[in-house]
């Protein structure tokens, strides 16, 4: 029994000794590691302090100069943009859309130049930055070529003025009144109150029909009269009726002429002129006026009919 107790005591002593040794080793390693890190930290701090002592004033001066350049340059850019906007506003060929676009380009270009100069002032090598921006621009150009095409088409629209907001047009296969015009797309409102957005690349890439550009529109109507009608009388009655229609212009004067022969009528072309705003009201009122005038004058407006003749049977 005594030997067993002594054995256990010896084992416990050995274990305690090993634990103490391991703890001492770990403590020593941790202390060495901390010492190295502290030494490295001191070295970094010393290097930083040394750099600040040598370059701190120069760095601070460059930072202040860069900030001052941005502030003063920003003021100059704003004044320049205002001057450009004022100068463009005096030109009759430059509308609000083009003026806004050119001012935006001038502002962004000015700020880009200022940023490059400021970065160069604080010691940043702007050469690789400019080169990378050029490569990025090429990549983005391929990625957004459709959008860039619409932007270029918007610029051409702004320069050539084929239409403006409020005009009634047919563009890109769509028809309606122009409600919005920007550098990327043209927005139309149809007669049945639908909104159509047409990319400018489609607008400038096809025919543009502007019904409002010239200020006047011709209303083209066709009215049929029966065969055997006094055509000179029919023409005179229609002209007299048009003169009483509100909105019909006297210059150019309305025109009425025989237009062709149909299956059951002689076609009379009735062509009054109106302002663009009065087009649809004149269109409807002219039809009503001519039909009522023909009825009052006893001129028949026929409807399609078929004459059937019976052939007598031979005995």
C-alpha positions in Angstrom: 0.0 0.0 0.0 2.8 2.4 0.9 4.6 1.6 -2.4 1.4 2.4 -4.4 1.1 5.8 -2.6 4.7 6.6 -3.3 4.3 5.6 -7.0 1.3 7.9 -7.4 3.1 10.7 -5.6 6.1 10.3 -7.9 3.9 10.3 -11.1 2.0 13.5 -9.8 5.3 15.2 -9.2 6.6 14.3 -12.7 3.4 15.6 -14.3 3.5 18.8 -12.3 7.1 19.3 -13.3 6.3 18.7 -17.0 3.3 21.1 -16.9 5.5 23.7 -15.2 8.1 23.3 -17.9 5.6 23.5 -20.8 4.0 26.6 -19.2 7.4 28.2 -18.9 8.2 27.4 -22.5 4.8 28.8 -23.7 5.3 31.9 -21.6 8.8 32.4 -23.0 7.6 32.0 -26.6 4.7 34.4 -26.0 7.0 36.9 -24.4 9.4 36.6 -27.3 6.7 37.0 -29.8 5.2 40.0 -28.1 8.7 41.5 -27.8 9.3 41.1 -31.5 5.9 42.6 -32.4 6.5 45.5 -30.0 9.9 46.0 -31.6 8.4 45.9 -35.1 5.7 48.4 -34.0 8.3 50.7 -32.5 10.3 50.4 -35.8 7.2 51.3 -37.9 6.4 54.2 -35.6 10.0 55.4 -35.8 9.9 55.1 -39.6 6.6 57.0 -39.7 7.9 59.7 -37.4 11.0 59.9 -39.5 9.0 60.2 -42.7 6.8 62.8 -41.2 9.8 64.8 -40.0 11.3 64.7 -43.5 8.1 64.9 -45.7 5.3 66.0 -43.4 5.4 69.6 -44.2 5.7 69.0 -47.9 2.8 66.5 -47.8 0.6 68.8 -45.9 1.5 71.7 -48.2 0.6 69.5 -51.3 -2.7 68.4 -49.7 -3.6 72.0 -49.0 -2.6 73.1 -52.5 -4.6 70.3 -54.0 -7.7 71.3 -52.0 -7.2 74.9 -52.9 -6.9 74.0 -56.6 -10.2 72.0 -56.4 -12.0 74.9 -54.7 -10.7 77.6 -57.0 -11.0 75.4 -60.1 -14.5 74.5 -59.1 -15.4 78.1 -59.0 -13.8 78.7 -62.4 -15.6 75.7 -63.9 -19.0 77.0 -62.7 -18.3 80.4 -64.1 -17.2 78.9 -67.4 -20.3 76.7 -67.6 -22.5 79.8 -66.9 -20.7 81.7 -69.6 -21.2 78.9 -72.1 -24.9 78.6 -71.2 -25.4 82.3 -71.6 -23.6 82.3 -75.0 -25.5 79.3 -76.3 -28.8 80.9 -75.1 -28.2 83.8 -77.5 -28.0 81.4 -80.5 -31.2 80.6 -82.3 -29.9 77.3 -83.6 -29.1 75.9 -80.1 -32.2 74.8 -78.2 -32.5 74.0 -74.5 -31.7 70.3 -74.9 -28.4 70.9 -76.7 -27.5 73.8 -74.4 -28.0 71.6 -71.3 -26.0 68.7 -72.9 -23.1 70.9 -73.8 -23.0 72.6 -70.4 -23.0 69.2 -68.7 -20.2 68.0 -70.9 -18.2 71.1 -70.2 -18.8 70.8 -66.4 -17.8 67.1 -66.3 -14.7 67.7 -68.4 -13.6 70.6 -66.3 -13.9 68.6 -63.1 -12.1 65.6 -64.6 -9.1 67.8 -65.5 -9.1 69.3 -62.0 -9.1 65.9 -60.3 -6.2 64.7 -62.5 -4.2 67.9 -61.7 -5.0 67.6 -57.9 -3.9 63.9 -57.8 -0.7 64.8 -59.6 -0.1 67.6 -57.0 -0.2 65.2 -54.1 2.3 62.9 -55.8 0.0 60.3 -57.5 1.3 59.0 -60.8 -1.7 59.8 -63.1 -0.1 58.2 -66.2 -1.3 54.7 -65.4 -4.6 56.0 -64.2 -5.2 57.9 -67.5 -4.2 54.8 -69.5 -6.5 52.6 -67.5 -9.3 55.0 -68.0 -8.7 54.9 -71.7 -8.9 51.1 -71.8 -12.0 51.1 -69.6 -13.5 53.6 -72.0 -12.9 51.3 -74.9 -14.5 48.4 -73.1 -17.5 50.4 -72.0 -17.8 51.7 -75.5 -18.3 48.2 -76.9 -20.6 47.2 -74.0 -22.9 50.2 -74.4 -22.6 50.9 -78.1 -26.4 51.0 -78.5 -26.7 53.6 -75.8 -23.8 55.6 -77.2 -25.5 55.4 -80.6 -28.7 56.9 -79.1 -26.6 59.6 -77.4 -24.9 60.5 -80.7 -28.3 60.5 -82.5 -29.7 62.7 -79.7 -26.9 65.1 -80.4 -27.7 65.2 -84.1 -31.4 65.8 -83.3 -30.4 68.7 -81.0 -28.2 70.2 -83.7 -30.6 69.8 -86.6 -34.0 70.5 -84.9 -36.2 68.1 -87.0 -38.9 68.5 -84.3 -39.5 70.0 -80.9 -41.7 69.3 -77.9 -45.4 69.7 -78.9 -44.9 68.7 -82.5 -47.0 65.9 -84.0 -44.6 63.5 -85.7 -44.1 60.0 -87.2 -40.7 58.7 -86.0 -39.3 55.2 -85.7 -42.5 53.6 -86.8 -44.5 55.5 -84.1 -46.9 58.4 -84.4 -47.9 61.0 -81.8 -47.2 64.3 -80.1 -43.7 64.8 -78.7 -44.0 65.2 -74.9 -40.3 64.8 -73.9 -37.0 65.0 -75.7 -33.7 64.1 -74.2 -30.3 62.9 -75.4 -31.2 59.2 -75.2 -34.9 58.9 -76.3 -37.9 60.7 -77.6 -41.3 60.3 -75.8 -44.6 60.5 -77.7 -48.2 60.6 -76.6 -50.6 59.0 -79.0 -54.1 60.2 -79.8 -55.5 57.4 -77.6 -53.3 58.4 -74.7 -50.5 55.9 -74.9 -46.9 56.7 -74.0 -44.3 55.6 -76.5 -40.6 55.9 -75.8 -38.5 55.7 -79.0 -34.6 55.5 -78.8 -33.0 58.3 -80.6 -30.9 55.8 -82.7 -34.2 54.6 -84.2 -35.4 58.2 -84.7 -32.4 59.5 -86.5 -31.9 56.3 -88.4 -35.2 56.6 -90.3 -37.5 59.1 -92.0 -38.9 61.8 -89.7 -42.4 63.2 -90.6 -43.2 66.4 -88.8 -46.8 67.5 -89.3 -46.4 70.7 -87.2 -43.2 72.1 -88.5 -44.7 74.3 -91.2 -47.6 75.6 -89.1 -50.3 74.6 -91.6 -51.8 71.3 -92.7 -54.0 70.3 -95.7 -57.1 68.4 -94.9 -57.7 65.7 -97.5 -61.3 64.6 -97.9 -63.0 62.6 -100.6 -66.8 62.9 -101.1 -68.7 60.9 -103.8 -71.5 62.2 -105.9 -73.9 60.3 -108.2 -73.2 59.8 -111.8 -75.1 62.4 -113.8 -74.5 65.1 -111.3 -73.5 68.6 -112.5 -69.9 68.4 -111.5 -69.3 72.1 -111.8 -72.2 72.7 -109.4 -70.9 70.1 -107.0 -67.5 71.7 -106.9 -69.0 75.2 -106.4 -71.3 74.0 -103.6 -68.4 72.3 -101.8 -66.2 75.5 -102.0 -69.0 77.7 -100.7 -69.5 75.2 -97.8 -65.8 75.3 -96.9 -65.7 79.0 -96.7 -68.2 78.8 -93.8 -66.3 76.3 -91.8 -64.5 77.8 -88.7 -60.7 77.2 -88.9 -60.4 76.9 -92.7 -57.6 79.2 -93.9 -58.1 81.5 -96.8 -54.3 81.4 -97.6 -53.8 78.9 -99.0 -57.3 78.8 -100.4 -59.3 75.6 -100.2 -59.4 73.5 -103.3 -62.1 71.2 -104.7 -61.7 69.1 -107.8 -62.9 65.9 -109.5 -60.6 63.2 -108.3 -61.7 60.0 -110.1 -64.4 57.6 -110.9 -65.7 54.9 -108.5 -68.0 52.0 -108.9 -71.1 54.0 -108.0 -69.9 57.6 -107.7 -67.7 60.4 -109.0 -65.1 61.2 -106.4 -64.7 64.8 -105.4 -61.4 65.8 -103.7 -62.1 68.4 -101.0 -58.9 70.0 -99.7 -59.2 72.8 -97.2 -56.2 74.1 -95.2 -56.0 74.7 -91.4 -53.5 75.4 -88.7 -51.9 72.4 -87.1 -53.9 72.9 -83.9 -57.2 73.0 -85.7 -56.6 70.0 -88.0 -59.0 67.5 -86.5 -61.8 70.0 -85.8 -61.6 71.2 -89.4 -61.4 67.6 -90.7 -64.7 66.7 -89.0 -66.5 70.1 -89.6 -65.6 70.1 -93.3 -67.1 66.7 -93.9 -70.3 67.8 -92.1 -70.5 71.1 -94.0 -70.1 69.5 -97.5 -72.6 66.7 -96.8 -75.2 69.1 -95.5 -74.6 71.5 -98.4 -75.0 68.7 -101.0 -78.2 67.6 -99.3 -79.5 71.2 -99.4 -78.5 71.6 -103.1 -80.2 68.3 -104.1 -76.9 66.6 -104.9 -77.0 62.9 -104.3 -74.2 61.2 -102.4 -74.7 57.6 -103.5 -74.1 54.4 -101.7 -72.7 51.2 -103.4 -75.5 49.6 -105.5 -75.8 46.8 -108.1 -78.0 46.8 -111.2 -79.4 43.4 -112.0 -81.0 42.8 -115.5 -83.1 39.8 -116.2 -82.6 38.2 -119.6 -85.8 37.1 -121.3 -86.0 33.4 -122.0 -86.5 32.3 -125.7 -89.7 30.5 -126.6 
